[in-house]
Amino acid sequence: MTDDVTNLVLEHLRHIRGKVDATALDIDDLKTRMTAVEIQVSAMNRRMDRLDERTARIERRLELADA
């Protein structure tokens, strides 16, 4: 009887460990993907900043900007 209980516990622990390992892999994948998204957002922000600067410069040259 004790062996049956021990085997059952070990089986459950193996299953839990497998799920934890799979979850860890999923988290690693999500971290990698989030880093890529952060890089893309940062690049978009830099582009928007440059566009703002260019627009401001054009407005100044055309004297459209508020003083």
CYANA upper distance limits for C-alpha pairs under 8 A (distance plus 0.5 A):
  1 MET  CA      5 VAL  CA      6.95
  2 THR  CA      6 THR  CA      6.61
  3 ASP  CA      7 ASN  CA      6.48
  4 ASP  CA      8 LEU  CA      6.58
  5 VAL  CA      9 VAL  CA      6.63
  6 THR  CA     10 LEU  CA      6.63
  7 ASN  CA     11 GLU  CA      6.54
  8 LEU  CA     12 HIS  CA      6.75
  9 VAL  CA     13 LEU  CA      6.63
 10 LEU  CA     14 ARG  CA      6.61
 11 GLU  CA     15 HIS  CA      6.77
 12 HIS  CA     16 ILE  CA      6.64
 13 LEU  CA     17 ARG  CA      6.50
 14 ARG  CA     18 GLY  CA      6.63
 15 HIS  CA     19 LYS  CA      6.85
 16 ILE  CA     20 VAL  CA      6.66
 17 ARG  CA     21 ASP  CA      6.58
 18 GLY  CA     22 ALA  CA      6.69
 19 LYS  CA     23 THR  CA      6.57
 20 VAL  CA     24 ALA  CA      6.62
 21 ASP  CA     25 LEU  CA      6.85
 22 ALA  CA     26 ASP  CA      6.76
 23 THR  CA     27 ILE  CA      6.65
 24 ALA  CA     28 ASP  CA      6.71
 25 LEU  CA     29 ASP  CA      6.74
 26 ASP  CA     30 LEU  CA      6.66
 27 ILE  CA     31 LYS  CA      6.60
 28 ASP  CA     32 THR  CA      6.82
 29 ASP  CA     33 ARG  CA      6.74
 30 LEU  CA     34 MET  CA      6.47
 31 LYS  CA     35 THR  CA      6.65
 32 THR  CA     36 ALA  CA      6.98
 33 ARG  CA     37 VAL  CA      6.82
 34 MET  CA     38 GLU  CA      6.57
 35 THR  CA     39 ILE  CA      6.72
 36 ALA  CA     40 GLN  CA      6.79
 37 VAL  CA     41 VAL  CA      6.63
 38 GLU  CA     42 SER  CA      6.59
 39 ILE  CA     43 ALA  CA      6.75
 40 GLN  CA     44 MET  CA      6.70
 41 VAL  CA     45 ASN  CA      6.64
 42 SER  CA     46 ARG  CA      6.80
 43 ALA  CA     47 ARG  CA      6.80
 44 MET  CA     48 MET  CA      6.64
 45 ASN  CA     49 ASP  CA      6.62
 46 ARG  CA     50 ARG  CA      6.78
 47 ARG  CA     51 LEU  CA      6.67
 48 MET  CA     52 ASP  CA      6.64
 49 ASP  CA     53 GLU  CA      6.75
 50 ARG  CA     54 ARG  CA      6.61
 51 LEU  CA     55 THR  CA      6.50
 52 ASP  CA     56 ALA  CA      6.59
 53 GLU  CA     57 ARG  CA      6.66
 54 ARG  CA     58 ILE  CA      6.65
 55 THR  CA     59 GLU  CA      6.59
 56 ALA  CA     60 ARG  CA      6.66
 56 ALA  CA     65 ALA  CA      7.78
 57 ARG  CA     61 ARG  CA      6.74
 58 ILE  CA     62 LEU  CA      6.67
 59 GLU  CA     63 GLU  CA      6.26
 59 GLU  CA     64 LEU  CA      5.29
 59 GLU  CA     65 ALA  CA      5.58
 60 ARG  CA     64 LEU  CA      6.58
 60 ARG  CA     65 ALA  CA      5.91
